[in-house]
Amino acid sequence: MHRPRRPEPAVVTDLAEPLAAVHRRMIRIRTVLMVIWILGWAATGFVWRTGWLAMLIVIVTGPVLWAAVFVHGTRRPPGRRVPVDLRRRAITGPGRAAPGGAAGPR
C-alpha cells in the first residue's frame, strides 16, 4: 500500500551571474529612473505657467523614459540551463560560489 517516493524535483537555472548581482542592477536602474522623474517634477515647478511644457517634461522624464529603457533594455538571451547542485542551494560566499551563482553541474 506504500507509494514509492517521488524523485526530488530537478531545480535548474540559466543565470550567468549570481541573482544578487542581477537584482542589484535592476534596483540601481530603477532608482536612477525615479531620480530623473523627480528632477523632472522639480523642473516642472519652474515652468508651471507654460502648461504644455510642464506636462511634456513630466511625461518625458517619467513614463516615456521608463518605457524606452524597458524596450531597449539589455536583455540577454537565456543561457544553457544547468541543474542546481543540491549542496550549493544555500547562499555561499563569493569565493565558494559555483559558476552562475547557485548553479553548478552535478
C-alpha positions, 0 to 999 in steps of 0.5 A, spaced: 500 500 500 506 504 500 507 509 494 514 509 492 517 516 493 517 521 488 524 523 485 526 530 488 524 535 483 530 537 478 531 545 480 535 548 474 537 555 472 540 559 466 543 565 470 550 567 468 551 571 474 549 570 481 541 573 482 544 578 487 548 581 482 542 581 477 537 584 482 542 589 484 542 592 477 535 592 476 534 596 483 540 601 481 536 602 474 530 603 477 532 608 482 536 612 477 529 612 473 525 615 479 531 620 480 530 623 473 522 623 474 523 627 480 528 632 477 523 632 472 517 634 477 522 639 480 523 642 473 516 642 472 515 647 478 519 652 474 515 652 468 508 651 471 505 657 467 507 654 460 502 648 461 504 644 455 511 644 457 510 642 464 506 636 462 511 634 456 517 634 461 513 630 466 511 625 461 518 625 458 522 624 464 517 619 467 513 614 463 516 615 456 523 614 459 521 608 463 518 605 457 524 606 452 529 603 457 524 597 458 524 596 450 531 597 449 533 594 455 539 589 455 536 583 455 540 577 454 538 571 451 537 565 456 543 561 457 544 553 457 540 551 463 544 547 468 541 543 474 542 546 481 547 542 485 543 540 491 549 542 496 550 549 493 542 551 494 544 555 500 547 562 499 555 561 499 560 566 499 563 569 493 569 565 493 565 558 494 560 560 489 559 555 483 559 558 476 552 562 475 551 563 482 547 557 485 548 553 479 553 548 478 553 541 474 552 535 478 
